[in-house]
Every structure is written in structure tokens, then in C-alpha cells.
């Protein structure tokens, strides 16, 4: 069985800090391979950007949320 490590992905903007998911990367000789980690992180962030730019219809909008900042 191949060893894996799961890394949480946190983003912080101003006072807001949230965990947006996890990346699971297989270890190679007990080490996280950086090229594989970078590729997975880039894909994760692309998917997050897509969800922000094109939200699904079931996403809730909070009235006046932009004004609350």
C-alpha cells in the first residue's frame, strides 16, 4: 500500500479564514513530491476560481454581504 498524506487547504482574506478542502498526495520514498503537489494545488485553485466566477444556482447570496465588510 502506497503511503499518502492529506493536506488541508486554507485561504485567508482579511479577517476571514476558511478551510476549502484537502489535497491527498502519495509519498515517494517518504517524501512529498513537489511537482505532484504543485499540480494538484493548481488544479484545486482553478476549480475554486471556476466556482467563484460561475456559482451554481443553488449557492446562497446574503443580501448586503458586500456592505457588511
N, CA, C and O atoms as a printed pandas DataFrame, in Angstrom:
     atom_number atom_name residue_name chain_id  residue_number  x_coord  y_coord  z_coord
0              1         N          UNK        A               1    0.847   -1.187    0.000
1              2        CA          UNK        A               1    0.000    0.000    0.000
2              3         C          UNK        A               1    0.891    1.247    0.000
3              4         O          UNK        A               1    1.826    1.358    0.793
4              5         N          UNK        A               2    0.590    2.157   -0.880
5              6        CA          UNK        A               2    1.361    3.392   -1.004
6              7         C          UNK        A               2    0.969    4.371    0.103
7              8         O          UNK        A               2   -0.217    4.559    0.376
8              9         N          UNK        A               3    1.951    4.987    0.734
9             10        CA          UNK        A               3    1.689    5.965    1.788
10            11         C          UNK        A               3    1.198    7.270    1.170
11            12         O          UNK        A               3    1.650    7.677    0.100
12            13         N          UNK        A               4    0.274    7.911    1.856
13            14        CA          UNK        A               4   -0.290    9.181    1.394
14            15         C          UNK        A               4   -0.315   10.169    2.555
15            16         O          UNK        A               4   -0.300    9.792    3.727
16            17         N          UNK        A               5   -0.352   11.415    2.193
17            18        CA          UNK        A               5   -0.519   12.471    3.183
18            19         C          UNK        A               5   -1.648   13.377    2.699
19            20         O          UNK        A               5   -1.738   13.697    1.513
20            21         N          UNK        A               6   -2.505   13.785    3.631
21            22        CA          UNK        A               6   -3.610   14.684    3.307
22            23         C          UNK        A               6   -3.322   16.045    3.913
23            24         O          UNK        A               6   -3.061   16.169    5.109
24            25         N          UNK        A               7   -3.374   17.060    3.067
25            26        CA          UNK        A               7   -3.058   18.427    3.479
26            27         C          UNK        A               7   -4.297   19.303    3.356
27            28         O          UNK        A               7   -4.913   19.341    2.291
28            29         N          UNK        A               8   -4.681   20.015    4.426
29            30        CA          UNK        A               8   -5.812   20.934    4.310
30            31         C          UNK        A               8   -5.399   22.184    3.528
31            32         O          UNK        A               8   -4.257   22.635    3.613
32            33         N          UNK        A               9   -6.344   22.733    2.768
33            34        CA          UNK        A               9   -6.096   23.965    2.012
34            35         C          UNK        A               9   -6.894   25.083    2.686
35            36         O          UNK        A               9   -8.124   25.096    2.652
36            37         N          UNK        A              10   -6.166   26.019    3.298
37            38        CA          UNK        A              10   -6.771   27.166    3.979
38            39         C          UNK        A              10   -6.487   28.422    3.158
39            40         O          UNK        A              10   -5.393   28.590    2.619
40            41         N          UNK        A              11   -7.470   29.285    3.072
41            42        CA          UNK        A              11   -7.290   30.589    2.434
42            43         C          UNK        A              11   -7.690   31.661    3.433
43            44         O          UNK        A              11   -8.689   31.522    4.140
44            45         N          UNK        A              12   -6.914   32.720    3.488
45            46        CA          UNK        A              12   -7.225   33.822    4.396
46            47         C          UNK        A              12   -7.310   35.105    3.583
47            48         O          UNK        A              12   -6.402   35.434    2.820
48            49         N          UNK        A              13   -8.414   35.823    3.757
49            50        CA          UNK        A              13   -8.607   37.126    3.133
50            51         C          UNK        A              13   -9.048   38.064    4.244
51            52         O          UNK        A              13  -10.148   37.933    4.779
52            53         N          UNK        A              14   -8.182   39.010    4.586
53            54        CA          UNK        A              14   -8.502   39.906    5.691
54            55         C          UNK        A              14   -8.704   39.111    6.972
55            56         O          UNK        A              14   -7.834   38.337    7.373
56            57         N          UNK        A              15   -9.855   39.302    7.612
57            58        CA          UNK        A              15  -10.159   38.599    8.851
58            59         C          UNK        A              15  -10.799   37.241    8.607
59            60         O          UNK        A              15  -10.969   36.469    9.551
60            61         N          UNK        A              16  -11.159   36.927    7.364
61            62        CA          UNK        A              16  -11.813   35.652    7.061
62            63         C          UNK        A              16  -10.771   34.586    6.777
63            64         O          UNK        A              16   -9.858   34.795    5.978
64            65         N          UNK        A              17  -10.909   33.456    7.427
65            66        CA          UNK        A              17  -10.026   32.316    7.204
66            67         C          UNK        A              17  -10.900   31.084    7.081
67            68         O          UNK        A              17  -11.713   30.807    7.963
68            69         N          UNK        A              18  -10.740   30.348    6.004
69            70        CA          UNK        A              18  -11.576   29.170    5.816
70            71         C          UNK        A              18  -10.798   28.013    5.234
71            72         O          UNK        A              18   -9.843   28.204    4.482
72            73         N          UNK        A              19  -11.213   26.817    5.588
73            74        CA          UNK        A              19  -10.639   25.605    5.009
74            75         C          UNK        A              19  -11.524   25.217    3.837
75            76         O          UNK        A              19  -12.717   24.972    4.013
76            77         N          UNK        A              20  -10.952   25.158    2.650
77            78        CA          UNK        A              20  -11.727   24.923    1.439
78            79         C          UNK        A              20  -11.652   23.494    0.936
79            80         O          UNK        A              20  -12.259   23.164   -0.082
80            81         N          UNK        A              21  -10.925   22.654    1.626
81            82        CA          UNK        A              21  -10.837   21.260    1.225
82            83         C          UNK        A              21   -9.477   20.684    1.550
83            84         O          UNK        A              21   -8.681   21.288    2.270
84            85         N          UNK        A              22   -9.226   19.517    1.011
85            86        CA          UNK        A              22   -7.980   18.809    1.271
86            87         C          UNK        A              22   -7.359   18.317   -0.029
87            88         O          UNK        A              22   -8.059   18.046   -1.005
88            89         N          UNK        A              23   -6.052   18.209   -0.025
89            90        CA          UNK        A              23   -5.316   17.574   -1.109
90            91         C          UNK        A              23   -4.677   16.311   -0.540
91            92         O          UNK        A              23   -4.077   16.343    0.534
92            93         N          UNK        A              24   -4.805   15.220   -1.249
93            94        CA          UNK        A              24   -4.142   13.983   -0.841
94            95         C          UNK        A              24   -3.075   13.653   -1.870
95            96         O          UNK        A              24   -3.352   13.525   -3.063
96            97         N          UNK        A              25   -1.849   13.518   -1.382
97            98        CA          UNK        A              25   -0.706   13.298   -2.253
98            99         C          UNK        A              25   -0.006   12.012   -1.825
99           100         O          UNK        A              25    0.217   11.788   -0.635
100          101         N          UNK        A              26    0.337   11.176   -2.787
101          102        CA          UNK        A              26    1.109    9.973   -2.499
102          103         C          UNK        A              26    2.557   10.320   -2.213
103          104         O          UNK        A              26    3.133   11.187   -2.871
104          105         N          UNK        A              27    3.147    9.648   -1.233
105          106        CA          UNK        A              27    4.544    9.878   -0.891
106          107         C          UNK        A              27    5.441    9.013   -1.768
107          108         O          UNK        A              27    5.091    7.887   -2.124
108          109         N          UNK        A              28    6.596    9.557   -2.107
109          110        CA          UNK        A              28    7.603    8.812   -2.856
110          111         C          UNK        A              28    8.851    8.736   -1.995
111          112         O          UNK        A              28    9.492    9.754   -1.733
112          113         N          UNK        A              29    9.195    7.542   -1.557
113          114        CA          UNK        A              29   10.326    7.339   -0.657
114          115         C          UNK        A              29   10.197    8.181    0.609
115          116         O          UNK        A              29   11.186    8.714    1.112
116          117         N          UNK        A              30    8.962    8.296    1.126
117          118        CA          UNK        A              30    8.716    9.035    2.360
118          119         C          UNK        A              30    8.703   10.537    2.213
119          120         O          UNK        A              30    8.682   11.255    3.212
120          121         N          UNK        A              31    8.716   11.030    0.982
121          122        CA          UNK        A              31    8.783   12.471    0.718
122          123         C          UNK        A              31    7.610   12.872   -0.175
123          124         O          UNK        A              31    7.205   12.124   -1.065
124          125         N          UNK        A              32    7.069   14.075    0.081
125          126        CA          UNK        A              32    6.023   14.618   -0.789
126          127         C          UNK        A              32    6.690   15.129   -2.063
127          128         O          UNK        A              32    7.533   16.023   -1.992
128          129         N          UNK        A              33    6.331   14.581   -3.230
129          130        CA          UNK        A              33    6.932   15.060   -4.478
130          131         C          UNK        A              33    6.371   16.439   -4.838
131          132         O          UNK        A              33    5.183   16.573   -5.128
132          133         N          UNK        A              34    7.229   17.460   -4.819
133          134        CA          UNK        A              34    6.764   18.830   -5.048
134          135         C          UNK        A              34    6.088   19.040   -6.396
135          136         O          UNK        A              34    5.075   19.738   -6.438
136          137         N          UNK        A              35    6.581   18.484   -7.503
137          138        CA          UNK        A              35    5.866   18.690   -8.773
138          139         C          UNK        A              35    4.426   18.170   -8.715
139          140         O          UNK        A              35    3.517   18.821   -9.229
140          141         N          UNK        A              36    4.211   17.013   -8.099
141          142        CA          UNK        A              36    2.859   16.472   -7.976
142          143         C          UNK        A              36    1.979   17.332   -7.082
143          144         O          UNK        A              36    0.801   17.539   -7.372
144          145         N          UNK        A              37    2.554   17.832   -5.996
145          146        CA          UNK        A              37    1.809   18.700   -5.085
146          147         C          UNK        A              37    1.422   20.000   -5.783
147          148         O          UNK        A              37    0.291   20.467   -5.651
148          149         N          UNK        A              38    2.351   20.577   -6.519
149          150        CA          UNK        A              38    2.062   21.824   -7.239
150          151         C          UNK        A              38    0.955   21.621   -8.273
151          152         O          UNK        A              38    0.072   22.466   -8.421
152          153         N          UNK        A              39    1.008   20.509   -8.978
153          154        CA          UNK        A              39   -0.009   20.215   -9.989
154          155         C          UNK        A              39   -1.378   20.074   -9.341
155          156         O          UNK        A              39   -2.357   20.627   -9.842
156          157         N          UNK        A              40   -1.461   19.344   -8.238
157          158        CA          UNK        A              40   -2.744   19.160   -7.553
158          159         C          UNK        A              40   -3.246   20.465   -6.965
159          160         O          UNK        A              40   -4.438   20.759   -7.059
160          161         N          UNK        A              41   -2.358   21.266   -6.353
161          162        CA          UNK        A              41   -2.771   22.539   -5.782
162          163         C          UNK        A              41   -3.265   23.490   -6.868
163          164         O          UNK        A              41   -4.260   24.188   -6.672
164          165         N          UNK        A              42   -2.585   23.525   -8.004
165          166        CA          UNK        A              42   -3.017   24.383   -9.111
166          167         C          UNK        A              42   -4.405   23.969   -9.604
167          168         O          UNK        A              42   -5.253   24.825   -9.855
168          169         N          UNK        A              43   -4.638   22.674   -9.740
169          170        CA          UNK        A              43   -5.962   22.192  -10.150
170          171         C          UNK        A              43   -7.029   22.538   -9.135
171          172         O          UNK        A              43   -8.141   22.914   -9.506
172          173         N          UNK        A              44   -6.705   22.416   -7.860
173          174        CA          UNK        A              44   -7.643   22.759   -6.789
174          175         C          UNK        A              44   -8.018   24.239   -6.871
175          176         O          UNK        A              44   -9.196   24.588   -6.786
176          177         N          UNK        A              45   -7.021   25.108   -7.034
177          178        CA          UNK        A              45   -7.282   26.550   -7.094
178          179         C          UNK        A              45   -8.032   26.940   -8.369
179          180         O          UNK        A              45   -8.848   27.862   -8.346
180          181         N          UNK        A              46   -7.766   26.248   -9.481
181          182        CA          UNK        A              46   -8.531   26.514  -10.711
182          183         C          UNK        A              46  -10.003   26.171  -10.511
183          184         O          UNK        A              46  -10.884   26.921  -10.932
184          185         N          UNK        A              47  -10.268   25.036   -9.866
185          186        CA          UNK        A              47  -11.650   24.641   -9.602
186          187         C          UNK        A              47  -12.326   25.630   -8.659
187          188         O          UNK        A              47  -13.505   25.940   -8.828
188          189         N          UNK        A              48  -11.587   26.130   -7.664
189          190        CA          UNK        A              48  -12.140   27.126   -6.744
190          191         C          UNK        A              48  -12.461   28.425   -7.482
191          192         O          UNK        A              48  -13.511   29.026   -7.256
192          193         N          UNK        A              49  -11.562   28.857   -8.362
193          194        CA          UNK        A              49  -11.793   30.078   -9.141
194          195         C          UNK        A              49  -13.007   29.917  -10.044
195          196         O          UNK        A              49  -13.805   30.844  -10.179
196          197         N          UNK        A              50  -13.155   28.752  -10.661
197          198        CA          UNK        A              50  -14.312   28.483  -11.523
198          199         C          UNK        A              50  -15.610   28.570  -10.724
199          200         O          UNK        A              50  -16.602   29.121  -11.200
200          201         N          UNK        A              51  -15.600   28.024   -9.509
201          202        CA          UNK        A              51  -16.804   28.061   -8.674
202          203         C          UNK        A              51  -17.140   29.482   -8.241
203          204         O          UNK        A              51  -18.312   29.831   -8.096
204          205         N          UNK        A              52  -16.110   30.302   -8.036
205          206        CA          UNK        A              52  -16.348   31.704   -7.649
206          207         C          UNK        A              52  -16.866   32.499   -8.845
207          208         O          UNK        A              52  -17.807   33.280   -8.709
208          209         N          UNK        A              53  -16.258   32.305  -10.014
209          210        CA          UNK        A              53  -16.657   33.059  -11.201
210          211         C          UNK        A              53  -18.007   32.625  -11.747
211          212         O          UNK        A              53  -18.750   33.442  -12.289
212          213         N          UNK        A              54  -18.324   31.361  -11.608
213          214        CA          UNK        A              54  -19.563   30.808  -12.152
214          215         C          UNK        A              54  -20.289   29.986  -11.083
215          216         O          UNK        A              54  -20.332   28.758  -11.162
216          217         N          UNK        A              55  -20.864   30.672  -10.075
217          218        CA          UNK        A              55  -21.517   29.934   -8.995
218          219         C          UNK        A              55  -22.721   29.141   -9.504
219          220         O          UNK        A              55  -23.377   29.529  -10.472
220          221         N          UNK        A              56  -22.994   28.031   -8.835
221          222        CA          UNK        A              56  -24.163   27.234   -9.204
222          223         C          UNK        A              56  -25.426   27.959   -8.750
223          224         O          UNK        A              56  -25.367   28.856   -7.909
224          225         N          UNK        A              57  -26.548   27.571   -9.304
225          226        CA          UNK        A              57  -27.799   28.255   -8.989
226          227         C          UNK        A              57  -28.234   28.027   -7.557
227          228         O          UNK        A              57  -29.027   28.809   -7.032
228          229         N          UNK        A              58  -27.742   26.980   -6.905
229          230        CA          UNK        A              58  -28.162   26.722   -5.531
230          231         C          UNK        A              58  -27.279   27.416   -4.495
231          232         O          UNK        A              58  -27.501   27.252   -3.295
232          233         N          UNK        A              59  -26.265   28.200   -4.941
233          234        CA          UNK        A              59  -25.470   28.984   -3.992
234          235         C          UNK        A              59  -26.333   30.082   -3.390
235          236         O          UNK        A              59  -27.094   30.750   -4.089
236          237         N          UNK        A              60  -26.202   30.252   -2.094
237          238        CA          UNK        A              60  -26.977   31.298   -1.417
238          239         C          UNK        A              60  -26.241   32.619   -1.515
239          240         O          UNK        A              60  -25.017   32.681   -1.404
240          241         N          UNK        A              61  -27.005   33.662   -1.723
241          242        CA          UNK        A              61  -26.435   35.002   -1.639
242          243         C          UNK        A              61  -26.982   35.650   -0.390
243          244         O          UNK        A              61  -28.165   35.516   -0.078
244          245         N          UNK        A              62  -26.130   36.348    0.319
245          246        CA          UNK        A              62  -26.551   37.032    1.526
246          247         C          UNK        A              62  -26.787   38.486    1.167
247          248         O          UNK        A              62  -25.855   39.182    0.762
248          249         N          UNK        A              63  -28.037   38.963    1.310
249          250        CA          UNK        A              63  -28.313   40.362    0.974
250          251         C          UNK        A              63  -27.444   41.307    1.796
251          252         O          UNK        A              63  -27.360   41.190    3.019
252          253         N          UNK        A              64  -26.799   42.247    1.104
253          254        CA          UNK        A              64  -25.983   43.254    1.786
254          255         C          UNK        A              64  -24.663   42.737    2.283
255          256         O          UNK        A              64  -24.000   43.437    3.048
256          257         N          UNK        A              65  -24.232   41.528    1.887
257          258        CA          UNK        A              65  -22.988   40.961    2.407
258          259         C          UNK        A              65  -21.788   41.845    2.067
259          260         O          UNK        A              65  -20.891   42.012    2.893
260          261         N          UNK        A              66  -21.765   42.402    0.880
261          262        CA          UNK        A              66  -20.639   43.254    0.491
262          263         C          UNK        A              66  -20.583   44.511    1.340
263          264         O          UNK        A              66  -19.498   45.040    1.583
264          265         N          UNK        A              67  -21.721   44.997    1.794
265          266        CA          UNK        A              67  -21.770   46.197    2.608
266          267         C          UNK        A              67  -21.394   45.938    4.056
267          268         O          UNK        A              67  -21.096   46.874    4.798
268          269         N          UNK        A              68  -21.404   44.654    4.472
269          270        CA          UNK        A              68  -21.112   44.335    5.868
270          271         C          UNK        A              68  -19.632   44.385    6.195
271          272         O          UNK        A              68  -19.258   44.442    7.366
272          273         N          UNK        A              69  -18.768   44.365    5.157
273          274        CA          UNK        A              69  -17.320   44.299    5.351
274          275         C          UNK        A              69  -16.809   45.466    6.061
275          276         O          UNK        A              69  -15.606   45.563    6.303
